[in-house]
């Protein structure tokens, strides 16, 4: 088989696998919902609409609060670009993105929980205060912890794109802080603000672990958590179908609204004559900026330190010597490795097939080839339309009619986690592959370099680092996932997050803290490897 035919066939196979995984779940839900003995129609009751309203409410509040808190932090960091430790602080802001949700939740409860640092400190000072961490307040706090640093990075990138000549002109005109914000900073921030709010809203609307652990019962439950409860505790298939259909419709609606926000416009394309600021900030302004930066740093650092300290107080040696913990670690690593391998293979297949199909369609336009190219381009984004919990619920309902659903747990965890990491893997690999192909395709054809020789000499040096970065990222993402294993996990198949959730449910908080530290250490180590891999110098062929 020629290389061109192999790319086409492999692309078709990858698309079929994705369609089977997602389409099978939707087909299962449709069949179950249409059955005469199903009560799916009756499940569209006031309880479902209350859960839907709470899902939208907590996502909207989380997005608005994250952006509102991120704005002064981003401005303070941009105005003080030379203080010692700024680079370390920005790296610290990336830590919440690497932590599994369950680990971060334990860190948050160690500070803001009923027995946390704030409660103990207030009691020591003689003014007892017990924070209410469970319910809407706790969910919002956790979501802001995760998403405020993300919004800061987006806003800071926008502010750093402002040409230095703008600041020079504002200094010459004697603009005050408010005038600079209104005329210079806000237009740049505003053009990407809707996209930032939409992204955070989408992340919070599909939040599972945070709501599962910090939700305050039926009054603080989202659709994804309700799906899990309907299948895992009540085994109410009709209600699970109704909840899943509502979650799917909500996801599609939100994604459609996000597409209406448009792409960022290009502003401020003047020539920059100098790389330095011209604004002389007053002592009071620098003091305010320092307070904002310190508060933001403490907001991120304290839960992380709380998680580490609580984990160190646990009996780590005993935990690591427990057979069930050792099996959970090995199971997590094996499942994460399998998911990472599958994610990278499928993503690379889609990337290479799309590039080849797009190049052929450019030479000889054809509607069928154009449709195939579009399908390859959007195939990895199916998980954005159909959330992992929906895929897991659909296959849970389908497989129970043919086999023991817990027996196929490893395959479902690997498959769903692999698809969940594909959007990130494709975005990492596609630019490098497309750029190298544009530079090397004609040369390779003229020299007759093809097949394994081209892969070894031309393609592999270019794709090696993006592929390694995608692999490590997918493995870390799968290590900390709880959604799929929460449905398919059992006493025979337990991952670290699943075991951690069990220890939390049985009020073994010390063991849970120790397991959280172990899980956080593994995921953080994987992310450090990914960061080091991504910062390595790229091959010369990619930069030409």
Backbone torsions as a table, in degrees:
resi	resn	phi	psi	omega
1	UNK	NA	130.3	179.8
2	UNK	-68.4	161.6	-178.8
3	UNK	-63.7	-38.5	-179.6
4	UNK	-65.6	-43.5	178.8
5	UNK	-67.4	-36.6	179.0
6	UNK	-62.5	-41.6	178.6
7	UNK	-62.3	-42.2	-179.0
8	UNK	-65.8	-47.8	-178.3
9	UNK	-64.9	-42.7	-179.6
10	UNK	-65.4	-36.0	176.0
11	UNK	-63.7	-40.9	177.6
12	UNK	-64.5	-42.2	179.5
13	UNK	-62.4	-42.7	179.9
14	UNK	-63.7	-42.1	178.0
15	UNK	-63.4	-40.7	179.9
16	UNK	-63.1	-42.7	178.9
17	UNK	-61.5	-42.7	178.1
18	UNK	-65.0	-41.0	179.8
19	UNK	-67.9	-36.4	178.0
20	UNK	-65.6	-43.6	-178.7
21	UNK	-64.6	-46.4	-178.4
22	UNK	-82.2	-43.5	-179.2
23	UNK	-66.8	-35.3	177.8
24	UNK	-62.3	-39.2	178.1
25	UNK	-65.4	-44.2	179.8
26	UNK	-66.5	-38.8	178.4
27	UNK	-63.5	-42.3	179.2
28	UNK	-61.4	-43.9	179.8
29	UNK	-65.6	-37.8	-179.8
30	UNK	-66.3	-45.3	180.0
31	UNK	-62.3	-45.4	-179.5
32	UNK	-63.4	-38.2	-179.1
33	UNK	-70.8	-27.3	-178.0
34	UNK	-89.7	-8.7	179.6
35	UNK	-64.9	143.6	-175.8
36	UNK	-66.1	-30.8	-178.4
37	UNK	-89.8	6.0	179.9
38	UNK	-86.6	142.3	177.5
39	UNK	-104.1	29.6	-177.9
40	UNK	-62.5	-39.2	-179.8
41	UNK	-64.7	-42.4	-179.5
42	UNK	-66.8	-20.7	-177.4
43	UNK	-74.8	-11.6	175.5
44	UNK	-79.4	70.0	-175.2
45	UNK	-114.4	-170.0	-178.0
46	UNK	-63.0	-32.7	178.7
47	UNK	-61.4	-44.6	179.7
48	UNK	-64.2	-43.0	-179.0
49	UNK	-68.2	-32.5	175.8
50	UNK	-64.8	-41.7	178.1
51	UNK	-65.0	-40.9	179.0
52	UNK	-62.4	-43.9	178.9
53	UNK	-62.6	-41.8	179.4
54	UNK	-67.0	-37.6	177.3
55	UNK	-58.0	-46.8	-179.7
56	UNK	-68.6	-40.4	-177.4
57	UNK	-64.0	-50.3	-177.2
58	UNK	-67.1	-33.2	178.1
59	UNK	-68.7	-42.5	-180.0
60	UNK	-66.2	-46.6	179.1
61	UNK	-63.3	-40.4	179.4
62	UNK	-62.5	-43.5	-179.5
63	UNK	-65.5	-45.2	-178.6
64	UNK	-66.3	-42.2	179.2
65	UNK	-66.3	-41.2	179.3
66	UNK	-60.6	-44.7	-179.4
67	UNK	-70.3	-40.5	-179.4
68	UNK	-63.2	-41.0	178.9
69	UNK	-75.6	-29.1	-177.9
70	UNK	-73.0	-30.5	-175.0
71	UNK	-60.6	-53.8	178.5
72	UNK	-64.8	-31.4	179.2
73	UNK	-67.1	-45.8	179.3
74	UNK	-62.3	-41.4	178.7
75	UNK	-64.3	-41.0	180.0
76	UNK	-65.8	-42.2	179.1
77	UNK	-66.5	-35.9	179.4
78	UNK	-73.1	-37.7	-179.8
79	UNK	-70.9	-25.4	-179.8
80	UNK	-119.6	76.1	-172.1
81	UNK	-88.9	-1.2	-174.2
82	UNK	-120.8	7.0	-177.5
83	UNK	-73.9	152.3	-176.5
84	UNK	-67.2	129.8	178.2
85	UNK	94.5	4.4	-178.9
86	UNK	-63.6	-44.3	179.9
87	UNK	-62.8	-40.3	178.2
88	UNK	-64.7	-38.4	179.4
89	UNK	-64.9	-40.6	178.6
90	UNK	-66.0	-36.3	174.8
91	UNK	-67.6	-36.1	177.1
92	UNK	-62.4	-35.8	179.3
93	UNK	-67.3	-16.6	177.2
94	UNK	-87.2	-11.6	-177.2
95	UNK	-62.6	-44.9	178.9
96	UNK	-56.8	-27.4	178.5
97	UNK	-71.9	-21.9	-178.4
98	UNK	-94.8	-17.3	-175.9
99	UNK	-81.2	136.1	170.1
100	UNK	-60.7	145.0	-175.6
101	UNK	-57.8	-39.5	-177.2
102	UNK	-65.7	-36.3	178.5
103	UNK	-67.0	-45.1	-179.9
104	UNK	-64.5	-36.4	179.1
105	UNK	-61.4	-41.7	178.5
106	UNK	-65.0	-37.2	176.2
107	UNK	-64.7	-39.3	179.2
108	UNK	-66.4	-43.5	179.1
109	UNK	-66.8	-28.3	178.0
110	UNK	-68.5	-19.8	177.8
111	UNK	-101.1	-48.1	-171.7
112	UNK	-105.3	1.2	-177.9
113	UNK	-74.7	177.1	-177.7
114	UNK	-65.8	-25.4	175.6
115	UNK	-115.2	22.5	-176.5
116	UNK	-82.2	-174.0	-174.7
117	UNK	-62.9	-41.3	-178.5
118	UNK	-65.2	-45.1	-179.8
119	UNK	-63.5	-43.3	-179.8
120	UNK	-69.1	-38.6	179.2
121	UNK	-66.4	-41.8	178.7
122	UNK	-66.3	-36.8	177.5
123	UNK	-66.2	-38.6	178.9
124	UNK	-64.7	-34.6	-179.5
125	UNK	-82.2	-2.7	178.0
126	UNK	85.5	11.1	176.7
127	UNK	-124.3	75.5	-174.4
128	UNK	-54.7	131.7	178.0
129	UNK	-144.1	122.5	-179.5
130	UNK	-113.1	106.5	-179.6
131	UNK	-65.4	148.1	176.5
132	UNK	-96.7	93.0	-174.0
133	UNK	-86.0	-16.6	-175.6
134	UNK	-99.7	138.2	-175.8
135	UNK	110.5	-158.3	-175.9
136	UNK	-61.2	-40.6	-177.8
137	UNK	-61.8	-43.6	179.1
138	UNK	-67.2	-39.2	178.3
139	UNK	-62.7	-44.7	179.0
140	UNK	-63.9	-41.3	179.5
141	UNK	-60.6	-46.1	-179.7
142	UNK	-66.4	-40.9	-180.0
143	UNK	-65.8	-38.6	177.0
144	UNK	-66.6	-38.0	176.8
145	UNK	-57.8	-41.6	-178.3
146	UNK	-78.7	-39.5	-167.1
147	UNK	-100.9	-21.0	176.7
148	UNK	-61.2	-45.2	175.7
149	UNK	-60.7	-35.2	177.2
150	UNK	-63.2	-45.5	178.5
151	UNK	-64.5	-36.7	177.6
152	UNK	-60.6	-44.3	-179.1
153	UNK	-64.9	-39.5	177.3
154	UNK	-63.6	-48.1	-178.5
155	UNK	-66.1	-39.8	-179.8
156	UNK	-64.2	-37.9	176.5
157	UNK	-62.9	-39.0	177.8
158	UNK	-65.7	-43.6	-179.8
159	UNK	-65.5	-36.6	-179.6
160	UNK	-73.7	-12.3	176.6
161	UNK	-83.8	-7.0	178.8
162	UNK	-71.2	127.4	178.5
163	UNK	-60.4	143.9	-178.7
164	UNK	-64.6	-23.5	178.6
165	UNK	-63.4	-27.7	177.1
166	UNK	-63.3	-41.5	179.7
167	UNK	-69.4	-36.1	177.8
168	UNK	-62.9	-43.8	179.8
169	UNK	-66.8	-39.6	179.1
170	UNK	-64.3	-35.9	177.4
171	UNK	-68.3	-39.2	179.4
172	UNK	-65.5	-34.1	-179.6
173	UNK	-84.9	-4.8	178.2
174	UNK	70.6	34.7	-179.8
175	UNK	-68.0	141.9	172.8
176	UNK	-84.3	179.6	-177.0
177	UNK	-62.1	-44.3	-178.7
178	UNK	-66.5	-40.1	178.7
179	UNK	-64.1	-41.4	177.8
180	UNK	-62.7	-40.8	179.7
181	UNK	-65.0	-44.2	-175.5
182	UNK	-71.0	-37.8	-172.1
183	UNK	-97.0	-26.6	-174.3
184	UNK	-114.4	-53.3	-171.6
185	UNK	-77.9	-47.2	-173.9
186	UNK	-61.2	-42.9	178.4
187	UNK	-58.3	-35.9	179.3
188	UNK	-72.9	-40.8	179.1
189	UNK	-68.4	-40.9	-173.4
190	UNK	-65.1	-31.4	-176.2
191	UNK	-68.0	-21.8	176.6
192	UNK	-110.9	3.2	-173.4
193	UNK	-68.0	-41.6	-179.1
194	UNK	-63.8	-38.5	177.6
195	UNK	-66.3	-39.2	178.1
196	UNK	-65.0	-46.5	178.5
197	UNK	-62.1	-41.5	-179.8
198	UNK	-64.2	-41.3	179.3
199	UNK	-64.1	-46.4	180.0
200	UNK	-65.6	-39.7	176.6
201	UNK	-58.6	-42.6	-179.5
202	UNK	-65.4	-41.7	179.3
203	UNK	-64.1	-40.1	-178.0
204	UNK	-76.7	-32.5	178.7
205	UNK	-66.5	-29.6	179.3
206	UNK	-101.3	16.6	179.9
207	UNK	-67.5	135.5	-178.4
208	UNK	-120.5	-58.9	-172.8
209	UNK	-63.0	-43.4	-177.9
210	UNK	-62.2	-46.3	-179.0
211	UNK	-69.8	-34.9	179.5
212	UNK	-62.9	-38.4	-175.4
213	UNK	-92.0	-30.6	-176.6
214	UNK	-108.2	-6.3	178.9
215	UNK	-65.6	146.3	-177.0
216	UNK	-100.0	48.3	178.8
217	UNK	87.0	-160.3	-175.1
218	UNK	-58.6	-26.8	-178.8
219	UNK	-77.7	-12.7	180.0
220	UNK	-135.7	63.1	-178.2
221	UNK	-130.1	135.7	176.5
222	UNK	-97.5	173.9	-176.7
223	UNK	-61.9	-42.6	-177.4
224	UNK	-65.7	-40.8	177.9
225	UNK	-67.3	-38.3	178.4
226	UNK	-64.7	-35.6	176.0
227	UNK	-62.1	-46.9	178.7
228	UNK	-60.0	-43.9	-179.7
229	UNK	-66.4	-39.3	-179.4
230	UNK	-64.5	-33.7	-178.8
231	UNK	-89.4	-41.4	-170.4
232	UNK	-84.7	-33.0	-176.4
233	UNK	-107.9	-50.4	-175.9
234	UNK	-88.9	-23.0	-173.8
235	UNK	49.5	46.5	178.2
236	UNK	-99.0	91.8	-174.5
237	UNK	-64.9	-38.3	180.0
238	UNK	-61.3	-46.1	178.9
239	UNK	-67.0	-37.4	178.2
240	UNK	-61.4	-40.3	178.5
241	UNK	-64.6	-45.9	-179.7
242	UNK	-61.8	-43.3	179.1
243	UNK	-64.7	-40.8	-178.8
244	UNK	-66.9	-41.7	177.8
245	UNK	-62.0	-42.0	178.9
246	UNK	-64.3	-42.6	178.4
247	UNK	-62.4	-42.4	179.8
248	UNK	-64.6	-45.2	179.4
249	UNK	-62.6	-40.7	179.5
250	UNK	-64.5	-42.1	-179.9
251	UNK	-62.9	-45.7	179.7
252	UNK	-62.6	-41.5	179.7
253	UNK	-62.4	-44.9	-179.4
254	UNK	-64.4	-42.2	179.0
255	UNK	-64.0	-38.8	176.9
256	UNK	-64.0	-40.4	177.7
257	UNK	-66.1	-35.8	178.5
258	UNK	-64.9	-35.0	179.6
259	UNK	-67.8	-24.5	179.8
260	UNK	-76.1	-13.8	-179.1
261	UNK	-70.2	-20.4	176.8
262	UNK	80.0	174.5	179.8
263	UNK	-91.3	153.1	178.5
264	UNK	-61.2	139.2	178.0
265	UNK	-82.9	161.5	179.4
266	UNK	-96.7	117.3	-179.5
267	UNK	-128.5	157.9	172.8
268	UNK	65.4	46.2	-177.9
269	UNK	-93.1	45.7	176.5
270	UNK	-91.9	164.6	-179.4
271	UNK	-76.3	136.5	179.1
272	UNK	-94.5	126.8	-176.0
273	UNK	-100.0	-16.5	-178.3
274	UNK	-152.6	146.5	-177.7
275	UNK	-90.3	6.8	-173.7
276	UNK	-109.8	159.2	177.4
277	UNK	-79.1	155.9	177.7
278	UNK	-114.9	-1.7	-175.9
279	UNK	-85.7	124.7	175.9
280	UNK	-96.1	99.7	-176.5
281	UNK	-76.2	141.5	179.3
282	UNK	-72.0	165.8	178.5
283	UNK	-61.9	-39.4	179.5
284	UNK	-64.9	-39.9	179.0
285	UNK	-65.9	-41.5	178.4
286	UNK	-66.4	-36.0	178.2
287	UNK	-65.1	-44.8	177.1
288	UNK	-60.5	-43.1	179.1
289	UNK	-62.6	-40.5	179.7
290	UNK	-64.0	-40.7	178.4
291	UNK	-62.7	-44.9	-179.6
292	UNK	-61.8	-44.6	-178.4
293	UNK	-65.9	-42.4	-179.9
294	UNK	-64.3	-44.4	179.5
295	UNK	-62.0	-44.2	179.3
296	UNK	-63.8	-40.7	179.1
297	UNK	-64.6	-42.4	178.5
298	UNK	-64.6	-37.5	179.5
299	UNK	-60.2	-34.3	179.3
300	UNK	-86.9	-40.2	-172.9
301	UNK	-72.7	-41.9	-172.5
302	UNK	-58.5	-48.2	177.4
303	UNK	-61.8	-35.2	178.9
304	UNK	-66.9	-45.6	176.6
305	UNK	-63.6	-38.9	178.1
306	UNK	-61.7	-40.2	178.0
307	UNK	-64.8	-43.6	-178.7
308	UNK	-65.9	-46.4	-178.4
309	UNK	-64.7	-44.0	178.4
310	UNK	-61.8	-39.8	178.9
311	UNK	-66.7	-37.0	179.3
312	UNK	-70.4	-28.4	176.4
313	UNK	-73.1	-20.1	177.5
314	UNK	-72.6	162.9	179.3
315	UNK	-84.5	81.7	-174.8
316	UNK	-64.1	-37.6	-178.4
317	UNK	-64.0	-41.5	177.6
318	UNK	-65.4	-42.0	179.6
319	UNK	-61.7	-45.2	-178.1
320	UNK	-67.7	-19.7	178.1
321	UNK	-93.5	-5.0	175.4
322	UNK	-73.6	133.2	-178.9
323	UNK	-60.8	-39.4	-177.1
324	UNK	-67.5	-34.1	177.9
325	UNK	-71.1	-42.6	178.0
326	UNK	-61.1	-42.1	177.9
327	UNK	-65.1	-38.5	179.6
328	UNK	-64.8	-40.2	178.2
329	UNK	-64.2	-47.1	-179.8
330	UNK	-63.3	-43.6	179.0
331	UNK	-61.4	-44.2	179.5
332	UNK	-60.8	-45.6	-179.2
333	UNK	-65.0	-42.1	-179.2
334	UNK	-66.5	-45.2	179.8
335	UNK	-66.1	-40.0	178.7
336	UNK	-66.2	-38.9	177.4
337	UNK	-63.5	-45.2	178.5
338	UNK	-63.1	-41.7	178.7
339	UNK	-65.2	-39.2	179.8
340	UNK	-66.5	-42.4	178.2
341	UNK	-61.4	-48.3	-179.4
342	UNK	-64.2	-41.1	-179.9
343	UNK	-62.3	-45.0	-178.8
344	UNK	-66.9	-42.3	-179.7
345	UNK	-63.0	-48.0	179.9
346	UNK	-64.5	-42.3	-178.8
347	UNK	-65.4	-45.8	179.3
348	UNK	-63.9	-37.3	177.3
349	UNK	-62.4	-46.0	178.7
350	UNK	-64.0	-40.1	-178.0
351	UNK	-65.3	-48.1	-178.1
352	UNK	-68.8	-40.5	179.7
353	UNK	-67.3	-37.8	179.8
354	UNK	-66.4	-42.8	180.0
355	UNK	-63.1	-42.4	-179.9
356	UNK	-67.5	-43.1	-179.7
357	UNK	-66.8	-39.3	179.1
358	UNK	-66.0	-39.7	178.4
359	UNK	-64.4	-41.8	178.3
360	UNK	-67.0	-40.5	-179.8
361	UNK	-67.5	-28.0	177.8
362	UNK	-70.3	-35.6	179.3
363	UNK	-76.8	-46.2	-179.1
364	UNK	-130.7	89.7	-177.5
365	UNK	-60.0	136.1	-179.4
366	UNK	-150.2	134.3	-174.9
367	UNK	-64.2	-36.0	180.0
368	UNK	-68.0	-43.0	178.6
369	UNK	-67.7	-35.6	176.9
370	UNK	-64.8	-39.9	176.9
371	UNK	-65.1	-40.2	179.2
372	UNK	-64.5	-40.1	178.4
373	UNK	-63.8	-43.0	178.6
374	UNK	-63.8	-40.0	178.7
375	UNK	-63.8	-41.4	177.6
376	UNK	-65.9	-34.8	-177.0
377	UNK	-70.1	-34.6	-175.5
378	UNK	-105.4	0.4	-176.9
379	UNK	-61.5	-39.1	-178.3
380	UNK	-70.3	-15.6	-176.8
381	UNK	-90.9	6.2	179.5
382	UNK	-60.0	-33.7	-178.3
383	UNK	-68.0	-21.9	175.8
384	UNK	-73.6	-27.8	178.4
385	UNK	-85.8	-41.8	-178.8
386	UNK	-113.1	102.0	-176.2
387	UNK	-60.7	154.1	-179.3
388	UNK	-55.9	-37.3	-178.9
389	UNK	-65.8	-30.8	177.2
390	UNK	-70.5	-42.9	177.3
391	UNK	-61.9	-45.7	179.5
392	UNK	-62.7	-41.0	-179.6
393	UNK	-65.5	-42.2	179.3
394	UNK	-61.8	-45.9	-180.0
395	UNK	-72.2	-30.5	175.6
396	UNK	-60.7	-45.5	180.0
397	UNK	-67.7	-38.1	-177.7
398	UNK	-72.3	-46.9	-173.6
399	UNK	-70.2	-26.7	-178.6
400	UNK	-64.1	-18.6	179.2
401	UNK	-83.1	-12.7	-175.9
402	UNK	-121.8	-27.1	-174.4
403	UNK	-155.7	178.7	175.4
404	UNK	-78.0	114.7	-174.4
405	UNK	-62.4	-29.0	-178.6
406	UNK	-75.8	-18.8	178.1
407	UNK	-73.9	-26.8	-179.1
408	UNK	-99.0	13.0	-177.9
409	UNK	-54.6	-46.2	-178.9
410	UNK	-58.5	-40.8	-178.0
411	UNK	-68.7	-38.9	179.3
412	UNK	-68.7	-41.0	179.2
413	UNK	-63.2	-45.5	179.7
414	UNK	-62.9	-46.7	-177.0
415	UNK	-64.3	-49.3	-176.8
416	UNK	-68.2	-42.0	179.2
417	UNK	-66.9	-34.0	176.8
418	UNK	-64.3	-45.2	179.0
419	UNK	-66.0	-35.6	-179.8
420	UNK	-63.1	-32.5	-178.8
421	UNK	-89.0	-8.6	-174.5
422	UNK	-63.7	-41.5	178.6
423	UNK	-55.8	-38.1	178.9
424	UNK	-72.3	-40.9	-178.8
425	UNK	-64.9	-42.1	179.7
426	UNK	-63.2	-42.0	-179.4
427	UNK	-67.2	-25.9	177.3
428	UNK	-80.6	-37.7	-173.6
429	UNK	-90.0	-32.3	-172.3
430	UNK	-62.5	-46.0	-179.7
431	UNK	-58.5	-43.0	-179.3
432	UNK	-64.8	-43.1	-178.4
433	UNK	-67.6	-46.2	-178.3
434	UNK	-64.0	-40.4	179.3
435	UNK	-65.4	-43.8	179.3
436	UNK	-66.2	-39.4	179.5
437	UNK	-64.5	-39.6	179.4
438	UNK	-64.1	-32.7	-179.5
439	UNK	-83.7	-31.3	-166.9
440	UNK	-110.6	-15.2	-174.0
441	UNK	-58.6	-52.0	-177.5
442	UNK	-64.4	-39.9	179.2
443	UNK	-63.4	-42.7	179.9
444	UNK	-65.1	-37.4	178.6
445	UNK	-66.3	-43.4	-179.0
446	UNK	-67.3	-31.2	179.6
447	UNK	-90.8	-7.9	-178.8
448	UNK	73.2	24.5	178.4
449	UNK	-87.6	118.7	-178.2
450	UNK	-154.3	176.3	177.1
451	UNK	65.1	-139.2	-177.5
452	UNK	-67.2	-30.8	178.5
453	UNK	-64.0	-41.8	178.2
454	UNK	-67.5	-41.2	179.3
455	UNK	-60.2	-42.1	-176.1
456	UNK	-74.6	-40.4	-172.4
457	UNK	-93.4	-32.4	-171.4
458	UNK	-111.4	-55.0	-170.3
459	UNK	-78.3	-42.6	-174.0
460	UNK	-62.1	-43.7	177.7
461	UNK	-59.9	-27.4	-178.9
462	UNK	-81.9	-43.4	-172.4
463	UNK	-89.4	-8.8	-172.4
464	UNK	-59.7	-50.6	-175.8
465	UNK	-73.1	-44.2	174.1
466	UNK	-59.4	-35.8	178.9
467	UNK	-67.3	-43.6	178.7
468	UNK	-64.1	-40.5	178.1
469	UNK	-63.0	-42.7	178.0
470	UNK	-63.4	-40.3	-179.2
471	UNK	-63.8	-48.5	-178.1
472	UNK	-65.8	-40.6	179.5
473	UNK	-63.8	-44.2	179.1
474	UNK	-63.4	-37.2	179.7
475	UNK	-67.3	-42.4	178.7
476	UNK	-66.2	-39.4	179.1
477	UNK	-63.6	-40.5	179.8
478	UNK	-71.7	-33.4	179.8
479	UNK	-60.0	-39.7	-175.3
480	UNK	-93.7	2.4	-176.3
481	UNK	-74.1	139.8	177.8
482	UNK	-119.6	-21.6	-171.2
483	UNK	-58.0	-53.8	-175.6
484	UNK	-72.8	-45.0	-178.4
485	UNK	-67.0	-23.9	177.0
486	UNK	-64.9	-31.5	177.5
487	UNK	-82.7	-42.7	-171.3
488	UNK	-102.7	-4.8	-178.5
489	UNK	-70.1	153.6	179.5
490	UNK	-153.9	-174.2	178.9
491	UNK	-67.3	-22.9	-179.7
492	UNK	-89.5	-27.0	179.4
493	UNK	-124.3	101.0	-178.8
494	UNK	-128.4	129.1	172.5
495	UNK	-100.4	172.1	179.0
496	UNK	-60.4	-45.7	176.8
497	UNK	-60.8	-38.3	180.0
498	UNK	-65.7	-44.0	178.2
499	UNK	-66.2	-37.9	177.1
500	UNK	-62.2	-42.3	178.0
501	UNK	-64.0	-38.8	177.3
502	UNK	-62.8	-43.8	-179.9
503	UNK	-65.7	-36.8	176.7
504	UNK	-66.3	-40.7	-179.5
505	UNK	-66.8	-27.4	178.2
506	UNK	-95.8	13.6	175.5
507	UNK	61.7	28.9	173.7
508	UNK	-93.7	70.8	-170.2
509	UNK	-65.6	-34.5	179.7
510	UNK	-65.4	-45.6	177.4
511	UNK	-63.3	-40.1	179.5
512	UNK	-62.3	-40.1	178.4
513	UNK	-64.7	-40.8	177.6
514	UNK	-64.7	-43.8	178.2
515	UNK	-64.8	-36.4	178.1
516	UNK	-63.5	-40.3	178.4
517	UNK	-64.7	-42.7	178.4
518	UNK	-62.2	-47.0	-179.9
519	UNK	-64.5	-44.1	179.2
520	UNK	-63.0	-38.4	178.8
521	UNK	-63.7	-43.8	-179.4
522	UNK	-63.8	-47.2	-178.7
523	UNK	-65.8	-39.7	179.8
524	UNK	-67.0	-37.9	177.2
525	UNK	-63.7	-40.6	177.3
526	UNK	-63.7	-40.1	179.1
527	UNK	-68.5	-34.0	175.3
528	UNK	-63.8	-40.1	175.7
529	UNK	-62.7	-42.2	178.9
530	UNK	-63.9	-42.3	-179.7
531	UNK	-64.9	-42.3	178.5
532	UNK	-65.7	-39.0	178.0
533	UNK	-64.4	-42.8	-178.1
534	UNK	-70.0	-23.5	-178.4
535	UNK	-90.9	-6.5	179.9
536	UNK	-67.6	152.8	-178.1
537	UNK	-64.5	133.7	-178.7
538	UNK	-78.2	155.9	178.7
539	UNK	-60.7	152.0	-178.8
540	UNK	-62.2	-33.1	-178.9
541	UNK	-64.1	-25.2	-178.8
542	UNK	-82.6	-25.5	-176.0
543	UNK	-92.6	-10.6	-179.2
544	UNK	-76.7	NA	NA
